[in-house]
Amino acid sequence: MITIVSAHPWRGSFNHAILNAITRKLDDEELDYNVIDLPSDGFNPVMTAEDLSLYSRGESDDRLVKKYRHQLMHTDEIVFLFPIWWGMIPAILKGFFDKVLLKGSAFSYSSSGEMIPGFRITRTLLISTSQGESEIYRPYIEGYLIPYLLNSVGMTGAEWYNCERTAHGPAENRENFLRQVTSLI
């Protein structure tokens, strides 16, 4: 199963054009997938005191968190689709990681305190859009997000692709990126 996690709120965005291109290709190839559209689902990324009291036990009373956890447990490949805002992932995606990657499903600890990944996701694609150049964001994505967050919970085989100058670059830039992304799927 392939899971796509989308984090852009505006349906008219280039991120949604990418999402549509990906799902068209998956439909054409008759592959099983599901889409977690965080903004459309009304996902609340804020960790409340109640959330935190359950978090330490690896629990949540949020129906979306339960749904997403279930989907991730049955995922072999995952695609994160997001804009880069202020040099990092949007708050809604950070909240997804905070609230959904719970102890007992996303990870556990060995008797010596070492973190043990809970997922067995063999391919992780990060597809982002930005106005700035990819090199600016590389330390955050490849130096932190992939090794310390994704790999630690078993989201492995990570590849990152970023479309630069999305908002103010030439249309050809976006068109080429759409072709590149669909060839990756």
Residue frames relative to the residue before (quaternion, step in Angstrom):
aa qw qx qy qz dx dy dz
M 1.0000 0.0000 0.0000 0.0000 0.00 0.00 0.00
I 0.2294 -0.7411 0.6186 0.1245 3.53 -1.08 0.84
T 0.1078 -0.7757 0.6194 0.0548 3.56 -0.94 0.91
I 0.1596 -0.7620 0.6235 0.0719 3.53 -0.97 0.96
V 0.1261 -0.7743 0.6178 0.0537 3.57 -0.80 1.04
S 0.0935 -0.8160 0.5705 -0.0047 3.55 -0.48 1.26
A 0.1294 -0.8435 0.5212 0.0104 3.57 -0.83 1.03
H 0.5587 0.5923 -0.4142 0.4067 3.63 1.14 0.37
P 0.3933 -0.7763 0.4452 0.2110 3.61 -0.69 1.04
W 0.7125 0.4724 -0.2723 0.4416 3.60 1.08 -0.55
R 0.4422 -0.7247 0.4755 0.2304 3.56 -0.68 1.15
G 0.6905 0.4792 -0.2774 0.4654 3.61 1.13 -0.55
S 0.4691 0.7048 -0.4230 0.3229 3.58 1.29 0.08
F 0.6132 -0.5224 0.4403 0.3965 3.52 -1.32 0.30
N 0.5641 0.5842 -0.3872 0.4365 3.61 1.12 -0.56
H 0.6800 0.4668 -0.2999 0.4792 3.60 0.94 -0.79
A 0.5853 0.5413 -0.3733 0.4744 3.60 1.13 -0.52
I 0.6339 0.5115 -0.3207 0.4834 3.59 1.03 -0.78
L 0.6419 0.5232 -0.3207 0.4598 3.59 0.91 -0.92
N 0.6679 0.4983 -0.3019 0.4631 3.59 0.88 -0.89
A 0.6446 0.5124 -0.3236 0.4661 3.60 0.97 -0.79
I 0.6509 0.5117 -0.3128 0.4655 3.59 0.97 -0.85
T 0.7044 0.4596 -0.2883 0.4577 3.60 0.77 -0.96
R 0.5916 0.5494 -0.3692 0.4602 3.63 1.07 -0.59
K 0.6679 0.4948 -0.3040 0.4654 3.57 0.91 -0.92
L 0.6576 0.5014 -0.3122 0.4677 3.60 0.92 -0.86
D 0.6323 0.5137 -0.3258 0.4798 3.60 1.03 -0.75
D 0.6514 0.5243 -0.3114 0.4514 3.59 0.92 -0.93
E 0.7338 0.3976 -0.2192 0.5055 3.57 1.04 -0.79
E 0.3741 -0.7690 0.4417 0.2714 3.57 1.38 0.07
L 0.3311 0.7345 -0.5107 0.3001 3.54 0.95 0.98
D 0.4793 -0.6598 0.5012 0.2895 3.56 -1.15 0.69
Y 0.1660 0.7703 -0.6006 0.1356 3.54 -0.87 0.98
N 0.1066 -0.7443 0.6454 0.1343 3.49 -1.36 0.18
V 0.3039 -0.7415 0.5770 0.1574 3.51 -1.22 0.63
I 0.1460 -0.7241 0.6686 0.0858 3.51 -0.99 0.96
D 0.0432 -0.7945 0.6052 -0.0244 3.56 -0.29 1.28
L 0.3173 -0.8170 0.4498 0.1717 3.54 0.11 1.34
P 0.7015 0.4459 -0.3058 0.4643 3.66 0.73 -0.87
S 0.6750 0.4966 -0.3040 0.4531 3.61 0.90 -0.88
D 0.6452 0.5170 -0.3108 0.4688 3.57 1.13 -0.67
G 0.4049 -0.7094 0.4783 0.3226 3.59 1.20 -0.40
F 0.2290 0.8005 -0.5213 0.1868 3.57 1.18 0.60
N 0.2570 -0.7497 0.5943 0.1367 3.56 -0.93 0.98
P 0.2600 -0.8199 0.4910 0.1380 3.61 -0.38 1.18
V 0.5512 0.6441 -0.3882 0.3613 3.58 1.24 -0.27
M 0.3198 -0.7247 0.5837 0.1787 3.55 -0.88 1.02
T 0.1919 -0.7981 0.5645 0.0875 3.57 -0.49 1.20
A 0.6777 -0.4506 0.3725 0.4460 3.57 -1.32 0.11
E 0.6288 0.5269 -0.3256 0.4701 3.59 1.03 -0.79
D 0.6365 0.5196 -0.3263 0.4673 3.61 0.94 -0.90
L 0.6877 0.4984 -0.2844 0.4447 3.55 0.86 -0.99
S 0.6305 0.5336 -0.3462 0.4448 3.61 1.01 -0.68
L 0.6959 0.4367 -0.2619 0.5063 3.61 1.12 -0.62
Y 0.5546 0.6523 -0.3728 0.3577 3.57 1.14 -0.71
S 0.6740 0.5139 -0.3103 0.4305 3.59 0.85 -0.92
R 0.6830 0.4312 -0.2780 0.5199 3.59 1.26 -0.36
G 0.5030 -0.6599 0.4172 0.3708 3.59 1.30 -0.01
E 0.5782 0.5855 -0.3572 0.4420 3.56 1.18 0.57
S 0.0435 -0.7604 0.6458 0.0542 3.51 -1.38 0.26
D 0.2824 -0.7410 0.5743 0.2034 3.57 -1.14 0.56
D 0.4714 0.6583 -0.4358 0.3931 3.60 1.32 0.20
R 0.4297 -0.7317 0.4648 0.2530 3.60 -0.57 1.15
L 0.6450 0.5107 -0.3352 0.4592 3.61 1.03 -0.67
V 0.6140 0.5303 -0.3528 0.4662 3.60 0.98 -0.75
K 0.6524 0.5082 -0.3126 0.4673 3.61 0.92 -0.86
K 0.6518 0.5128 -0.3055 0.4678 3.58 0.95 -0.91
Y 0.6849 0.4867 -0.2900 0.4582 3.59 0.83 -0.98
R 0.6280 0.5319 -0.3377 0.4567 3.60 0.95 -0.82
H 0.6446 0.5186 -0.3150 0.4652 3.57 0.94 -0.90
Q 0.6588 0.5054 -0.3109 0.4625 3.59 0.91 -0.89
L 0.6746 0.5003 -0.3023 0.4509 3.60 0.90 -0.88
M 0.6221 0.5456 -0.3466 0.4418 3.59 1.06 -0.65
H 0.7362 0.3658 -0.2093 0.5295 3.61 1.22 -0.44
T 0.5212 0.6454 -0.3917 0.3978 3.56 1.26 0.41
D 0.2416 -0.7606 0.5894 0.1253 3.55 -1.02 0.92
E 0.7739 0.1194 -0.0392 0.6208 3.54 1.15 -0.78
I 0.0821 -0.8007 0.5925 0.0322 3.56 -1.06 0.77
V 0.1515 -0.7565 0.6324 0.0695 3.52 -1.16 0.79
F 0.1282 -0.7552 0.6390 0.0695 3.56 -0.84 1.02
L 0.0688 -0.7973 0.5994 -0.0164 3.55 -0.69 1.14
F 0.2221 0.7982 -0.5156 0.2184 3.57 -0.47 1.20
P 0.4292 -0.6362 0.5570 0.3174 3.54 -1.26 0.39
I 0.3489 -0.6694 0.5960 0.2737 3.55 -1.23 0.40
W 0.0208 -0.7906 0.6097 -0.0533 3.51 -0.62 1.26
W 0.8425 -0.0135 -0.0444 0.5368 3.56 -0.81 1.06
G 0.7370 -0.4763 0.2230 0.4245 3.55 0.97 0.92
M 0.7803 0.2513 -0.1586 0.5503 3.60 1.21 0.12
I 0.7083 -0.4265 0.3374 0.4500 3.53 -1.33 -0.06
P 0.5723 -0.5868 0.4311 0.3772 3.61 -1.15 0.48
A 0.6710 -0.5282 0.3518 0.3835 3.57 -1.21 0.58
I 0.6389 0.5451 -0.3449 0.4192 3.60 0.97 -0.76
L 0.6599 0.4780 -0.3114 0.4890 3.60 1.07 -0.66
K 0.6112 0.5279 -0.3469 0.4770 3.59 1.04 -0.72
G 0.6537 0.5097 -0.3025 0.4705 3.58 1.00 -0.82
F 0.5855 0.5572 -0.3576 0.4678 3.57 1.12 -0.68
F 0.6709 0.4801 -0.2983 0.4800 3.58 0.86 -0.94
D 0.6587 0.5307 -0.3109 0.4334 3.60 0.88 -0.95
K 0.7987 0.3672 -0.1652 0.4472 3.55 0.75 -1.05
V 0.7305 0.4450 -0.2399 0.4591 3.61 1.05 -0.71
L 0.6789 0.4728 -0.3001 0.4749 3.60 1.04 -0.67
L 0.0684 0.8508 -0.5070 0.1205 3.51 0.45 1.32
K 0.5854 -0.5500 0.4739 0.3610 3.50 -1.24 0.63
G 0.7353 0.3826 -0.3014 0.4714 3.54 -0.98 0.87
S 0.7666 0.2077 -0.1605 0.5860 3.58 1.16 -0.46
A 0.7552 0.3533 -0.2076 0.5116 3.62 0.76 -0.97
F 0.7937 -0.0728 0.0710 0.5997 3.57 1.13 -0.62
S 0.0888 -0.7344 0.6637 0.1110 3.50 -1.41 0.16
Y 0.4033 -0.6964 0.5313 0.2648 3.55 -1.29 -0.01
S 0.4424 -0.6592 0.5390 0.2815 3.54 -1.10 0.74
S 0.6900 -0.4676 0.3403 0.4352 3.58 -1.26 0.16
S 0.6856 0.4578 -0.2871 0.4879 3.60 1.18 -0.48
G 0.5994 -0.6008 0.3448 0.4011 3.59 1.31 0.08
E 0.4789 0.6653 -0.4419 0.3644 3.58 1.26 0.14
M 0.4653 -0.6882 0.4874 0.2689 3.56 -0.97 0.90
I 0.1488 -0.7750 0.6118 0.0541 3.56 -0.95 0.98
P 0.4305 -0.7121 0.4860 0.2672 3.62 -0.66 1.06
G 0.3221 -0.7699 0.5259 0.1644 3.56 -1.06 0.79
F 0.6978 0.4259 -0.2694 0.5090 3.59 1.17 -0.50
R 0.2176 -0.7350 0.6245 0.1498 3.50 -1.33 0.41
I 0.1995 0.7776 -0.5536 0.2214 3.51 0.69 1.19
T 0.2512 -0.8424 0.4679 0.0914 3.54 -0.39 1.30
R 0.7771 0.1689 -0.1324 0.5916 3.58 1.23 -0.24
T 0.0332 -0.7905 0.6102 -0.0394 3.53 -0.79 1.10
L 0.0762 -0.7908 0.6072 0.0161 3.56 -0.64 1.15
L 0.1203 -0.7471 0.6499 0.0707 3.53 -0.96 0.92
I 0.0189 -0.7912 0.6096 -0.0451 3.54 -0.59 1.20
S 0.0298 0.8264 -0.5560 0.0840 3.53 -0.48 1.22
T 0.2278 -0.7232 0.6308 0.1646 3.49 -1.38 0.27
S 0.0413 0.7955 -0.6023 0.0523 3.54 -1.10 0.70
Q 0.4642 -0.6165 0.5331 0.3467 3.51 -1.29 0.14
G 0.7026 0.4625 -0.2583 0.4750 3.58 1.07 -0.74
E 0.6527 -0.5159 0.3969 0.3878 3.51 -1.38 0.16
S 0.6252 -0.5851 0.3818 0.3479 3.56 -1.09 0.78
E 0.6121 0.5896 -0.3541 0.3903 3.59 0.98 -0.79
I 0.5861 0.5833 -0.3640 0.4287 3.56 1.12 -0.62
Y 0.7690 0.3909 -0.1719 0.4758 3.57 0.98 -0.94
R 0.4460 0.7372 -0.4268 0.2748 3.58 1.26 -0.33
P 0.6518 0.5104 -0.3513 0.4372 3.67 0.83 -0.77
Y 0.6633 0.4982 -0.3047 0.4680 3.58 1.00 -0.80
I 0.7227 0.4429 -0.2554 0.4652 3.60 0.77 -1.05
E 0.8033 0.3114 -0.1545 0.4837 3.58 0.62 -1.14
G 0.7042 0.4639 -0.2728 0.4632 3.58 1.14 -0.50
Y 0.7842 0.2540 -0.1446 0.5474 3.56 1.19 -0.48
L 0.7375 0.4683 -0.2687 0.4057 3.58 0.41 -1.26
I 0.7126 0.4464 -0.2714 0.4682 3.59 0.78 -0.95
P 0.7778 0.3716 -0.2502 0.4409 3.66 0.51 -1.00
Y 0.7796 0.3872 -0.2019 0.4489 3.59 0.87 -0.86
L 0.7338 0.3483 -0.2383 0.5323 3.58 1.12 -0.42
L 0.7714 0.3914 -0.2267 0.4476 3.58 0.39 -1.19
N 0.6954 0.4701 -0.2904 0.4595 3.60 0.73 -0.98
S 0.6541 0.5489 -0.3247 0.4069 3.58 0.99 -0.80
V 0.7294 0.3707 -0.2460 0.5196 3.61 1.18 -0.37
G 0.6278 -0.5834 0.3206 0.4033 3.60 1.27 0.18
M 0.4768 0.5928 -0.4803 0.4366 3.56 1.18 0.57
T 0.0404 0.8603 -0.4979 0.1016 3.53 0.20 1.35
G 0.7323 0.4211 -0.3155 0.4324 3.54 -1.36 -0.02
A 0.2230 0.8362 -0.4772 0.1527 3.55 1.12 0.69
E 0.0231 -0.7429 0.6689 -0.0102 3.50 -1.17 0.87
W 0.1592 -0.7943 0.5820 0.0717 3.57 -0.97 0.88
Y 0.0151 -0.7717 0.6351 -0.0308 3.53 -0.97 1.00
N 0.0561 -0.8121 0.5804 -0.0212 3.55 -0.78 1.08
C 0.2606 -0.7286 0.6120 0.1636 3.54 -1.02 0.86
E 0.2486 -0.7884 0.5532 0.1033 3.56 -0.49 1.26
R 0.8418 0.1923 -0.1435 0.4835 3.54 -1.33 0.42
T 0.1285 0.8479 -0.5034 0.1056 3.55 1.04 0.82
A 0.7507 0.4230 -0.2362 0.4491 3.58 0.71 -1.03
H 0.8316 0.2134 -0.0743 0.5072 3.58 0.89 -0.87
G 0.5166 0.6326 -0.4244 0.3908 3.58 1.24 0.24
P 0.6833 -0.4833 0.3423 0.4270 3.57 -1.26 0.10
A 0.6213 -0.5574 0.4082 0.3696 3.58 -1.18 0.64
E 0.5918 0.5900 -0.3552 0.4188 3.57 1.09 -0.73
N 0.5934 0.5750 -0.3461 0.4445 3.58 1.10 -0.70
R 0.6932 0.4593 -0.2643 0.4884 3.59 0.90 -0.96
E 0.6392 0.5304 -0.3251 0.4522 3.58 0.97 -0.82
N 0.6561 0.4988 -0.3059 0.4766 3.59 0.95 -0.86
F 0.6492 0.5169 -0.3194 0.4575 3.57 1.00 -0.79
L 0.6194 0.5342 -0.3411 0.4632 3.60 0.99 -0.75
R 0.6508 0.4992 -0.3152 0.4774 3.59 0.96 -0.82
Q 0.6474 0.5226 -0.3182 0.4544 3.57 0.96 -0.87
V 0.6752 0.5033 -0.2961 0.4507 3.58 0.85 -0.97
T 0.6905 0.4700 -0.3056 0.4571 3.59 0.81 -0.87
S 0.6220 0.5251 -0.3578 0.4575 3.59 1.10 -0.48
L 0.6345 0.5448 -0.3267 0.4403 3.60 1.20 -0.48
I 0.6460 0.5519 -0.3137 0.4240 3.55 1.12 -0.64
